[in-house]
Amino acid sequence: MASAYKSPLYEMTRTTPTCLWNDSASTSELTYALDNGAVGATCNPVIALTVVRQEEDRWMPRLAELVEEHPAETEDQVGWRLVEELSRSAARLLVPAFEQSKGRNGRLSIQTDPRYYRDTKAIVRQAERFSQLAPNMIVKIPATAAGIAAIEEATYAGISINATVSFSVPQAVVVGEAVERGLRRREAEGKDTLGMGPVCTIMVGRLDDWLKVVAEKKGILTDPGHLEWAGVAVFKKAYQIYTERHYRTRLLSAAFRNHFHWSELVGGDVVISPPHAWQVRINRSDIPVEHRIERPVAPKIVSDLMARFPDFERAYEPDGLSAGEFDNFGPTRRTLRQFMRACTDLASLARDVMTPDPDRL
């Protein structure tokens, strides 16, 4: 008998508590996700750059207009204005889900400048600005030492946050505690918290990536299939802790590298955020939608990863990393550098409009 649902992702959103967010602010990609039950989306410098290149006919003329509208601004400032425009555009498509969920979903996740990762005050200032771009914004703040302090302060200010640049159980736990502190401070002053929808991202695939880099550099030989489970094991461990401690933050799975980053997390009150290409692959598959979030990763796999990779142990154990060590964790450094490069590339787009290369005329 044929399924009553048109796709695995649509079935998941209709039969389980697991939510789908789109890992892009592209209108066409978000529209596809919405048709499959999505109730959220995201934007960051990497995504913004990709969208502008995919939709040049729409966004390059707008970039030229922004240059004219803000003649005193730097290329960097104009580039960030374009990120804001992209984010507002995507946020409008999510308003129905935002209103229906009373703020828990239907949000566009916009990332603070990754170059501020060591500056709590700068992160909070930008979070305040971004939260005003649309009623349904959620602001990404990195789970760095300074970012954790910013998460508490932004939460206290009534800003829904999405912790990003996060790969480990220790980061997820510290984020959950920071959000709770911010919420309790608001509640102590009689301020509303019911309309907020904080999430904590675990970039599961980027942890897998890092362990593969370590294996290559250090000549570590293990079952290659085990390395596909590292991020999943961390996510499941963090979910168990979040459930036990009743954190009001939801976990979000991002940085997809294999279908486990979706299929193994179905059934939890969590968010999965695959990019468009992965959504299409999942929907073309015959992988059944089953409640797997509470199925533990095979002990053999976990013990093997623990024995061979100290960085997996640091990511998996709740006390494996202190907040002071977050900034120097391998996946953190790699991800911040990529995000920073994207900021430079965005500024370069604006530069080419502001001061075109005369050698190309």
N, C-alpha and C positions, 0 to 999 in steps of 0.2 A: 504494500500500500504506500503510495507516494506521501511524502511529508506535506503537511498543511502549510509549511513555511517556505518562503522562496529562496532562502540562503541560510547557511549555518550561522552567520553573524546575526541575521534577523531572528532566527530561532532562539539564539542565546539571549537576545535582548527581550524577548517575549516570554521565555520560560524559566529564566534564572535571574538572580539579583545582579548579575554581572553587567556592567554598562560598557558601551562602545563609545569611545571618543576618537575623532579623526586626527591623525598626526600630520596635519597640514592645514593651511589657511587658504588653499586654492579653492575657488568657488566650485569648479567642476568636480574636484575630488571630495569636497565636503558635501556636495549635493548627492553624490553616489553614497557616501556614508550615511547621510540622513535617510535615504531610501532604505537603508539596511538597519535602521533603528538607532543611529548615533545620536548622542545627546551632549556632545562637547567637541572641541577642536583646539588646536594649539598653533602658536606662531613663535618663532625665535629667529635670530639672524640667519641661520643656515636655511631654515624653511622659507623665510622672506626672500632670500637670494634666489632660491630655486623657483619660487612662484613668479618672481619678476621675470626670470629668464624663460619660463614656460608661457607666460602671458604678457609678452613684451608689448603687444599692441595696446593693451590696457594700461599697464603700469609705467612704461617709459614716458608716455605723454604726461601722465600724472606727476612723475618725478620732475619733468621739465617745469610744470606748473608750480610745484613746491619750491623749486629754485627761484622762480620769479616772485613768488609770494613772500619769500623770506630772504631778501637780498643780503642781509647782514650775517646770516648763519653760515657755519662751516659745513663742509661736505659731510662730516660725521653727523652733525645735527640734522641736516636734511635727510640723510639716510635713515635716521631713526624716525623721522616724521613719516617716511614711507612705511616703515614697520607698523606705526600706529594706524595708518590708513588701511593697510591690509587687515589688521586686527579688527578694526571697527567694522569693516565690510563683512568679515566672517561672523562677527558677533551678531549682526542683524539677522542672519539666517538661524541663529540659535535661540532667539527670543521666545518662540513658542515652547520649547523644552524648558527654558529657564522659568517661565511663568507657571507651567504645569507642575514642575518639581519644587516650586517655591524657593528657588535659588540653589538647590543641591546640585542640579545639573544645568545644562543649557549655557555653559560658560565658555568663553574664548580665553585660552591660557596664553598670556603674553609674557615674554621673558625679560627680566631686567638685564641691563648691560653686563655681560660676563666679566668685563674688566673691573667692575666694582666688587669683585668677590671677596676682597679683604676689607671693605669699607662699609660697616653697618649703616652709618648715617646716610651715605649715598644710595644704598640699596633701598632704604625706607623711603627716602625722598622720591625716588623714581617709582617705587611701588604705589605711593600716594597719587602721583600723576597718572600712572597707567590705570589705576582703579577708577578714575574719573572719565575714562574714554568712552565707556558705555556702562549701563547698569549691570550687565552680565559678564564683567571681566573677572578673571582670576589671574593672579600675578605669580609668575615663576620666580623663585628665589633659590639660589644655590645652597646646597647643604654643606657649606663650608663653615669654618669657625665663626666668621663674621656673619655669614648668612643665617645661622641658627638664631643669633641674637635678633637679627632683622625679622625673622619669621615670627618670633614672639611679639615684637613691637608692632609689626604690620597687622597681625591678628588682633591685638589689643585695639588697634585703630579701626577695626571693623573690615579689614581687607581680607578677602578669601585668598589663600595662598596655595601654590603648587610647588612643593619642594622639588628641585631638580638637581642635576649633577650629583645624583645619589645612586649608590650601587650596593649598599651593604645593610645588614641588619642594624649595626650600631647607628648608622645615619638615620635609618627609618625610626628607630626608637627615640633618638634625641629630637627628631622633628616632631614626633607624636607628643612628646613631653612639652616641647616649646609651644606648640599650638594649644595644648591644654592650659598652660600657664596664661597665655594670652586670652583665651576664652574665659577662664575663671576671673581674670582681672576685669574684663568687660562685665561679666555677670555680677561681680561684687559692686559695681557702680550702677546696676540696673539697666545696662545696655543690652540690646538685642544680639543674640547669637544664632537664633533659629534659621535666619535667612542666609547663613554662611555655608560654604561648601568646600572646606579645605581637603586637599589631597597631597599625598607624598609619592612622588615617582620613584620607582626603582628601575634603572636603566639596565635591565637584565642582560640584554645582548652585549652591552659594553663591558660587563664583568667577564662574560665568556670570551670576548675579544682579547681582553687583557691577559687572561690566563693562557690563551693561545700564544700571545706574544712572549710571555714568560717561558712557556714550554720551548719555544723556538730558540730563544736567546740562551737559555740555560741547558738545552739539550735534554729536557725531561721527556721521558717516554711513558705514555699512559694510553689506555683505551681512548681513542679519539672521540668516541661517543659520549664519554663521561664529561667532556668539556662542554657539551651542549646542555648539560643539566645544572651547571653552576648557578646561573642567574635564577633558574626556577627554584632550586633548593633555598636560596636566600629569600626569594619572595615568599615561599610557603612558610619558612621559619618566621619571617616578619609578620605575616598574616596571623599566625598562631598567637604571637605576642600581642598584636593589636586587638585580637578578639578577646584574649584573656584580660587585658587591661582596659578594655572598653574605650579606647581612643576614639574621638569623634572625627578623626582624619581617615580618609579612605586611601588605600594603596592603589597605585597606578602602574601598570606594566608598560614599558616603552623600550625602544631600540630593538626591534624584532630581528632575530637571526634564524629562527626556526619556528615551526608551528607549536612547539611546547610553550612558547611565550604567550600563546593564546589558549591552546587546548588544555594544558595542565592547570590553568587558573580559573577555568569556568566553574561557576557555582558559588563563588565568594561574593561578598558585597564589596567588590573592587571594580576598578576601571581597567579596561585594556585599550591601548591606543596604538593600533598598527598603522603604518603608512599605507597609502592607497594601494601600492603594488601588492602588499601582503593581504589586504582585504580582498582583492580580486583573487589571489591564490587560494585563500581560505574558502571563499565562496564557490570556487570551482572544485573543491575537494569533496571527498566523501567521508571526512572525519566526523564521527558522531559527536553531537553536543551532549556531553556528560558531565556530571558534577565530579570534578577531580581535585579541586583546590585542597581538600583535606587528605588526599592520598599522599603519603610521604614519598619522597624520592628514595629509591632503593638504598638501604644502608651501605651496601657495597660501594655504590658510587660516591656517596658522601664521605665515607671513610677513606677511599682512594684519593679523592681531591684534598681532603684534610692532610693526608700523609705526604702528598707530593707538592702541595702549593701552600706555603705559609700565607699568601695573600687571600686564598680562599678561606682559610681558617679565620683570618682577620675580618673578612666580610661576613662570615656565617655566624660566628659567636657574638652574642649581644654585647660583650665587653671586649671584642677583638680590636676595636679602634677607639681611642679617646677623641673627643671633639677637636682637640688640638692637633690630631693626626689626620683629620679629614682632608685638609688642603694638599697634603703630600702623598696621598694614596694614588697609586698608579693610574687607575681609571679617571680619577678626578683631574689630574694634570693633563692627560690626553684629551679629555673632553673639553676642558676650559680652553686649551690651545686651539682646538677646532672652532669653538664658538668665537674666540677672539679673531681668528683669521677671517671668519665670515663677516664680522664687524668691519674689518679692513676692506674686504671686497665690496661691501655695501657702500662704504664711503667712496670707493673707487668709481662705482656707478654714478654717484652724484658728481664726483669730480669731472667725469667725462662729459657731463651735461653742463656744468658750470664753466669749465675751462677746457673745451675740446682740444685734443691733440692736433696741433697745426700740421704735423707731418702726415696726417690722415685726410686732410682736406683736398 
